């Protein structure tokens, strides 16, 4: 089974990122961020996935969120206990209004 989840992906060269559906398989998440994944929880139901070694690899700065500087491509996803899920609809609504800078 290869479940797909709705996410916001933001690359360093994108001003806001884009909403899309991607496979939640570990290999796909690693390919998307360009390395081993690191997870930064934002709230009880959402998190940012990034390249664990992005700063060491010299990837370009992407954005700042919750006091953390993110580099390289990041993925904003929902979180249900230990499983990645669709990004919360409320977060997508805020993103569309330009209130979330991912």
C-alpha positions in Angstrom: 0.0 0.0 0.0 1.3 3.5 -0.9 -1.0 6.0 0.9 -0.8 9.6 -0.4 -1.2 12.5 1.9 -2.0 16.2 1.2 1.0 18.4 2.1 2.5 21.8 1.6 5.9 21.6 0.0 8.2 24.6 0.1 11.4 24.9 -1.8 13.9 27.7 -1.0 13.2 29.4 -4.3 9.4 29.5 -3.8 7.9 32.5 -2.0 5.1 30.4 -0.5 5.3 26.8 -1.5 2.5 24.7 -3.0 -0.2 22.2 -1.9 0.1 18.7 -3.5 -0.5 15.0 -2.8 2.6 12.8 -2.2 3.4 9.3 -1.1 3.9 9.1 2.7 6.5 6.3 2.3 9.8 7.1 4.0 11.8 6.7 0.8 9.6 9.3 -0.9 9.8 11.8 2.0 13.6 11.4 2.0 13.8 11.9 -1.8 11.6 15.0 -1.5 13.8 16.7 1.1 17.0 15.4 -0.3 18.3 13.3 2.7 17.4 11.6 5.9 14.3 13.2 7.4 14.1 15.2 10.6 10.7 16.1 12.1 10.0 19.4 13.9 6.5 19.3 15.6 4.6 22.6 15.3 1.4 21.8 17.1 -0.3 18.6 18.3 -1.5 17.9 14.8 1.1 19.3 12.4 4.9 19.1 11.8 7.6 20.1 9.4 9.8 17.5 7.7 13.3 18.6 6.5 16.7 17.1 5.6 18.4 16.2 8.9 21.8 17.2 7.5 20.6 20.1 5.3 22.7 22.8 7.2 25.8 20.6 7.0 25.3 20.1 3.3 25.1 23.9 2.8 21.5 23.9 1.5 20.0 27.4 1.0 17.9 29.0 3.7 14.2 28.3 3.2 12.3 30.0 6.0 12.1 30.6 9.7 9.3 29.0 11.8 8.9 28.6 15.5 12.4 30.0 16.1 14.0 27.4 13.8 15.8 28.2 10.5 15.0 25.6 7.9 17.1 25.0 4.8 16.5 23.1 1.6 13.0 21.7 0.7 10.6 21.3 3.6 7.3 19.4 3.8 4.4 20.6 6.1 2.3 17.6 7.1 -0.4 16.6 9.5 0.5 14.3 12.4 -1.7 11.6 14.0 0.3 10.1 16.8 3.2 8.5 14.9 1.7 8.7 11.4 2.0 11.5 8.9 -1.4 12.5 7.6 -2.9 15.3 5.5 -1.9 18.8 6.5 -4.8 20.2 8.5 -7.4 22.0 6.3 -7.2 25.0 8.7 -3.5 25.4 8.0 -4.1 25.2 4.3 -6.7 28.0 4.6 -4.3 30.2 6.5 -1.6 29.4 3.9 -3.9 30.4 1.1 -4.6 33.7 2.8 -0.9 34.4 3.1 -1.0 34.1 6.9 1.4 31.2 7.0 4.7 31.8 5.3 5.6 28.2 4.5 
